[in-house]
Amino acid sequence: MKDYKDLSTLNDKKLRTLRNNLNNRLQAYSNNSAKSLPPSHMLHGLEEAECKSLLSRVAEELKTRTKF
């Protein structure tokens, strides 16, 4: 799992990619079809609750960037 403590260091494209991956992963959890991810995947090691928490932080970061 990568360290996502400071989302402000990621560029907009990486944040959008992360948001999309999180949404897809949460959809897989809700369909009971979540498979284990390879260690190289950006969400490797994150459980459903951690994905939800990170998704809300990513959405908030994207929202603050689009206010300008």
N, CA, C and O atoms as a GROMACS GRO file, in nm:
protein
  272
    1MET      N    1   0.084  -0.118   0.000
    1MET     CA    2   0.000   0.000   0.000
    1MET      C    3   0.089   0.124   0.000
    1MET      O    4   0.188   0.132   0.072
    2LYS      N    5   0.050   0.218  -0.082
    2LYS     CA    6   0.124   0.343  -0.086
    2LYS      C    7   0.077   0.433   0.028
    2LYS      O    8  -0.028   0.410   0.088
    3ASP      N    9   0.157   0.534   0.056
    3ASP     CA   10   0.124   0.626   0.163
    3ASP      C   11   0.045   0.743   0.106
    3ASP      O   12   0.095   0.818   0.022
    4TYR      N   13  -0.079   0.758   0.152
    4TYR     CA   14  -0.166   0.864   0.103
    4TYR      C   15  -0.198   0.964   0.214
    4TYR      O   16  -0.310   1.015   0.221
    5LYS      N   17  -0.102   0.991   0.301
    5LYS     CA   18  -0.126   1.085   0.411
    5LYS      C   19  -0.140   1.227   0.361
    5LYS      O   20  -0.223   1.303   0.412
    6ASP      N   21  -0.060   1.265   0.262
    6ASP     CA   22  -0.062   1.402   0.210
    6ASP      C   23  -0.104   1.399   0.064
    6ASP      O   24  -0.019   1.384  -0.025
    7LEU      N   25  -0.232   1.414   0.039
    7LEU     CA   26  -0.284   1.408  -0.097
    7LEU      C   27  -0.248   1.532  -0.179
    7LEU      O   28  -0.259   1.531  -0.302
    8SER      N   29  -0.207   1.638  -0.113
    8SER     CA   30  -0.173   1.760  -0.185
    8SER      C   31  -0.048   1.744  -0.270
    8SER      O   32  -0.021   1.827  -0.357
    9THR      N   33   0.029   1.639  -0.247
    9THR     CA   34   0.149   1.616  -0.326
    9THR      C   35   0.118   1.549  -0.460
    9THR      O   36   0.202   1.547  -0.550
   10LEU      N   37  -0.003   1.494  -0.475
   10LEU     CA   38  -0.041   1.428  -0.599
   10LEU      C   39  -0.095   1.530  -0.698
   10LEU      O   40  -0.162   1.626  -0.660
   11ASN      N   41  -0.065   1.508  -0.825
   11ASN     CA   42  -0.121   1.599  -0.926
   11ASN      C   43  -0.266   1.562  -0.954
   11ASN      O   44  -0.314   1.459  -0.908
   12ASP      N   45  -0.336   1.647  -1.028
   12ASP     CA   46  -0.478   1.627  -1.054
   12ASP      C   47  -0.507   1.494  -1.123
   12ASP      O   48  -0.603   1.424  -1.089
   13LYS      N   49  -0.425   1.459  -1.220
   13LYS     CA   50  -0.447   1.334  -1.293
   13LYS      C   51  -0.435   1.213  -1.201
   13LYS      O   52  -0.517   1.121  -1.208
   14LYS      N   53  -0.334   1.211  -1.115
   14LYS     CA   54  -0.317   1.100  -1.021
   14LYS      C   55  -0.434   1.092  -0.924
   14LYS      O   56  -0.479   0.983  -0.889
   15LEU      N   57  -0.485   1.208  -0.880
   15LEU     CA   58  -0.600   1.209  -0.790
   15LEU      C   59  -0.724   1.153  -0.858
   15LEU      O   60  -0.798   1.075  -0.798
   16ARG      N   61  -0.747   1.191  -0.982
   16ARG     CA   62  -0.863   1.139  -1.055
   16ARG      C   63  -0.850   0.988  -1.078
   16ARG      O   64  -0.948   0.915  -1.068
   17THR      N   65  -0.728   0.944  -1.109
   17THR     CA   66  -0.704   0.800  -1.126
   17THR      C   67  -0.730   0.725  -0.996
   17THR      O   68  -0.792   0.619  -0.995
   18LEU      N   69  -0.681   0.781  -0.887
   18LEU     CA   70  -0.703   0.721  -0.756
   18LEU      C   71  -0.852   0.715  -0.723
   18LEU      O   72  -0.901   0.614  -0.673
   19ARG      N   73  -0.924   0.824  -0.751
   19ARG     CA   74  -1.069   0.828  -0.726
   19ARG      C   75  -1.140   0.719  -0.806
   19ARG      O   76  -1.225   0.648  -0.753
   20ASN      N   77  -1.104   0.705  -0.934
   20ASN     CA   78  -1.167   0.603  -1.018
   20ASN      C   79  -1.136   0.462  -0.969
   20ASN      O   80  -1.224   0.376  -0.966
   21ASN      N   81  -1.011   0.439  -0.931
   21ASN     CA   82  -0.973   0.307  -0.878
   21ASN      C   83  -1.047   0.276  -0.749
   21ASN      O   84  -1.091   0.163  -0.727
   22LEU      N   85  -1.062   0.377  -0.663
   22LEU     CA   86  -1.134   0.356  -0.538
   22LEU      C   87  -1.281   0.326  -0.564
   22LEU      O   88  -1.338   0.237  -0.501
   23ASN      N   89  -1.342   0.399  -0.656
   23ASN     CA   90  -1.482   0.372  -0.689
   23ASN      C   91  -1.500   0.231  -0.745
   23ASN      O   92  -1.596   0.162  -0.710
   24ASN      N   93  -1.410   0.189  -0.832
   24ASN     CA   94  -1.417   0.054  -0.888
   24ASN      C   95  -1.397  -0.051  -0.780
   24ASN      O   96  -1.465  -0.154  -0.778
   25ARG      N   97  -1.304  -0.026  -0.690
   25ARG     CA   98  -1.277  -0.122  -0.582
   25ARG      C   99  -1.397  -0.134  -0.488
   25ARG      O  100  -1.433  -0.244  -0.446
   26LEU      N  101  -1.458  -0.020  -0.454
   26LEU     CA  102  -1.575  -0.022  -0.366
   26LEU      C  103  -1.692  -0.092  -0.435
   26LEU      O  104  -1.770  -0.160  -0.369
   27GLN      N  105  -1.705  -0.074  -0.565
   27GLN     CA  106  -1.810  -0.145  -0.640
   27GLN      C  107  -1.786  -0.296  -0.634
   27GLN      O  108  -1.880  -0.374  -0.619
   28ALA      N  109  -1.661  -0.337  -0.645
   28ALA     CA  110  -1.628  -0.479  -0.636
   28ALA      C  111  -1.660  -0.532  -0.496
   28ALA      O  112  -1.710  -0.644  -0.483
   29TYR      N  113  -1.632  -0.454  -0.393
   29TYR     CA  114  -1.666  -0.496  -0.256
   29TYR      C  115  -1.818  -0.512  -0.242
   29TYR      O  116  -1.865  -0.607  -0.180
   30SER      N  117  -1.895  -0.419  -0.299
   30SER     CA  118  -2.040  -0.426  -0.284
   30SER      C  119  -2.100  -0.543  -0.362
   30SER      O  120  -2.206  -0.594  -0.326
   31ASN      N  121  -2.032  -0.586  -0.468
   31ASN     CA  122  -2.078  -0.702  -0.547
   31ASN      C  123  -2.020  -0.834  -0.495
   31ASN      O  124  -2.044  -0.939  -0.554
   32ASN      N  125  -1.946  -0.828  -0.387
   32ASN     CA  126  -1.878  -0.946  -0.331
   32ASN      C  127  -1.787  -1.011  -0.434
   32ASN      O  128  -1.773  -1.134  -0.436
   33SER      N  129  -1.725  -0.930  -0.519
   33SER     CA  130  -1.636  -0.984  -0.620
   33SER      C  131  -1.495  -0.926  -0.610
   33SER      O  132  -1.419  -0.929  -0.706
   34ALA      N  133  -1.462  -0.873  -0.493
   34ALA     CA  134  -1.330  -0.812  -0.473
   34ALA      C  135  -1.224  -0.920  -0.467
   34ALA      O  136  -1.228  -1.010  -0.382
   35LYS      N  137  -1.129  -0.911  -0.557
   35LYS     CA  138  -1.018  -1.005  -0.560
   35LYS      C  139  -0.898  -0.941  -0.495
   35LYS      O  140  -0.892  -0.820  -0.478
   36SER      N  141  -0.801  -1.024  -0.459
   36SER     CA  142  -0.680  -0.968  -0.400
   36SER      C  143  -0.601  -0.898  -0.511
   36SER      O  144  -0.594  -0.945  -0.624
   37LEU      N  145  -0.543  -0.786  -0.475
   37LEU     CA  146  -0.469  -0.706  -0.571
   37LEU      C  147  -0.321  -0.738  -0.565
   37LEU      O  148  -0.268  -0.774  -0.459
   38PRO      N  149  -0.254  -0.726  -0.678
   38PRO     CA  150  -0.109  -0.750  -0.675
   38PRO      C  151  -0.038  -0.642  -0.594
   38PRO      O  152  -0.089  -0.530  -0.583
   39PRO      N  153   0.076  -0.672  -0.538
   39PRO     CA  154   0.148  -0.575  -0.456
   39PRO      C  155   0.181  -0.444  -0.527
   39PRO      O  156   0.200  -0.342  -0.462
   40SER      N  157   0.188  -0.446  -0.658
   40SER     CA  158   0.221  -0.325  -0.732
   40SER      C  159   0.101  -0.231  -0.750
   40SER      O  160   0.118  -0.116  -0.790
   41HIS      N  161  -0.019  -0.279  -0.719
   41HIS     CA  162  -0.139  -0.198  -0.738
   41HIS      C  163  -0.146  -0.088  -0.632
   41HIS      O  164  -0.110  -0.110  -0.516
   42MET      N  165  -0.194   0.030  -0.671
   42MET     CA  166  -0.197   0.145  -0.580
   42MET      C  167  -0.290   0.123  -0.460
   42MET      O  168  -0.274   0.192  -0.358
   43LEU      N  169  -0.384   0.032  -0.468
   43LEU     CA  170  -0.477   0.008  -0.356
   43LEU      C  171  -0.447  -0.122  -0.282
   43LEU      O  172  -0.526  -0.164  -0.197
   44HIS      N  173  -0.336  -0.184  -0.312
   44HIS     CA  174  -0.301  -0.309  -0.245
   44HIS      C  175  -0.298  -0.291  -0.094
   44HIS      O  176  -0.236  -0.199  -0.043
   45GLY      N  177  -0.367  -0.380  -0.023
   45GLY     CA  178  -0.366  -0.378   0.123
   45GLY      C  179  -0.476  -0.296   0.186
   45GLY      O  180  -0.489  -0.294   0.309
   46LEU      N  181  -0.558  -0.227   0.105
   46LEU     CA  182  -0.666  -0.146   0.161
   46LEU      C  183  -0.794  -0.227   0.170
   46LEU      O  184  -0.834  -0.294   0.074
   47GLU      N  185  -0.857  -0.222   0.285
   47GLU     CA  186  -0.987  -0.287   0.304
   47GLU      C  187  -1.097  -0.190   0.265
   47GLU      O  188  -1.070  -0.074   0.233
   48GLU      N  189  -1.222  -0.236   0.269
   48GLU     CA  190  -1.335  -0.155   0.224
   48GLU      C  191  -1.347  -0.024   0.302
   48GLU      O  192  -1.365   0.081   0.242
   49ALA      N  193  -1.338  -0.029   0.433
   49ALA     CA  194  -1.350   0.092   0.515
   49ALA      C  195  -1.239   0.192   0.484
   49ALA      O  196  -1.262   0.312   0.481
   50GLU      N  197  -1.118   0.141   0.462
   50GLU     CA  198  -1.006   0.229   0.429
   50GLU      C  199  -1.026   0.293   0.291
   50GLU      O  200  -0.990   0.409   0.271
   51CYS      N  201  -1.083   0.218   0.198
   51CYS     CA  202  -1.111   0.273   0.065
   51CYS      C  203  -1.215   0.385   0.074
   51CYS      O  204  -1.200   0.488   0.009
   52LYS      N  205  -1.319   0.364   0.154
   52LYS     CA  206  -1.422   0.467   0.171
   52LYS      C  207  -1.364   0.593   0.232
   52LYS      O  208  -1.395   0.704   0.188
   53SER      N  209  -1.281   0.577   0.332
   53SER     CA  210  -1.219   0.691   0.397
   53SER      C  211  -1.128   0.767   0.301
   53SER      O  212  -1.132   0.890   0.294
   54LEU      N  213  -1.047   0.693   0.228
   54LEU     CA  214  -0.956   0.756   0.133
   54LEU      C  215  -1.033   0.824   0.020
   54LEU      O  216  -0.993   0.931  -0.027
   55LEU      N  217  -1.142   0.763  -0.024
   55LEU     CA  218  -1.223   0.823  -0.130
   55LEU      C  219  -1.281   0.957  -0.086
   55LEU      O  220  -1.284   1.052  -0.164
   56SER      N  221  -1.326   0.965   0.038
   56SER     CA  222  -1.380   1.093   0.085
   56SER      C  223  -1.271   1.199   0.093
   56SER      O  224  -1.296   1.316   0.064
   57ARG      N  225  -1.150   1.159   0.133
   57ARG     CA  226  -1.039   1.254   0.138
   57ARG      C  227  -0.998   1.300  -0.002
   57ARG      O  228  -0.968   1.417  -0.022
   58VAL      N  229  -0.999   1.207  -0.098
   58VAL     CA  230  -0.965   1.241  -0.236
   58VAL      C  231  -1.070   1.336  -0.294
   58VAL      O  232  -1.035   1.434  -0.360
   59ALA      N  233  -1.197   1.308  -0.269
   59ALA     CA  234  -1.304   1.394  -0.319
   59ALA      C  235  -1.291   1.535  -0.261
   59ALA      O  236  -1.311   1.634  -0.332
   60GLU      N  237  -1.259   1.543  -0.133
   60GLU     CA  238  -1.242   1.674  -0.069
   60GLU      C  239  -1.123   1.748  -0.128
   60GLU      O  240  -1.131   1.869  -0.151
   61GLU      N  241  -1.014   1.679  -0.154
   61GLU     CA  242  -0.896   1.741  -0.213
   61GLU      C  243  -0.927   1.791  -0.355
   61GLU      O  244  -0.886   1.901  -0.392
   62LEU      N  245  -0.997   1.711  -0.433
   62LEU     CA  246  -1.034   1.754  -0.568
   62LEU      C  247  -1.128   1.874  -0.563
   62LEU      O  248  -1.119   1.964  -0.648
   63LYS      N  249  -1.216   1.876  -0.466
   63LYS     CA  250  -1.310   1.987  -0.453
   63LYS      C  251  -1.237   2.116  -0.420
   63LYS      O  252  -1.272   2.222  -0.474
   64THR      N  253  -1.138   2.110  -0.332
   64THR     CA  254  -1.064   2.230  -0.296
   64THR      C  255  -0.982   2.283  -0.414
   64THR      O  256  -0.960   2.403  -0.426
   65ARG      N  257  -0.937   2.192  -0.500
   65ARG     CA  258  -0.857   2.235  -0.615
   65ARG      C  259  -0.943   2.300  -0.723
   65ARG      O  260  -0.893   2.384  -0.798
   66THR      N  261  -1.067   2.263  -0.733
   66THR     CA  262  -1.152   2.318  -0.840
   66THR      C  263  -1.219   2.447  -0.801
   66THR      O  264  -1.291   2.505  -0.882
   67LYS      N  265  -1.200   2.493  -0.679
   67LYS     CA  266  -1.261   2.618  -0.634
   67LYS      C  267  -1.197   2.741  -0.695
   67LYS      O  268  -1.255   2.849  -0.693
   68PHE      N  269  -1.076   2.725  -0.749
   68PHE     CA  270  -1.004   2.840  -0.801
   68PHE      C  271  -1.049   2.879  -0.938
   68PHE      O  272  -0.997   2.975  -0.995
   0.00000   0.00000   0.00000
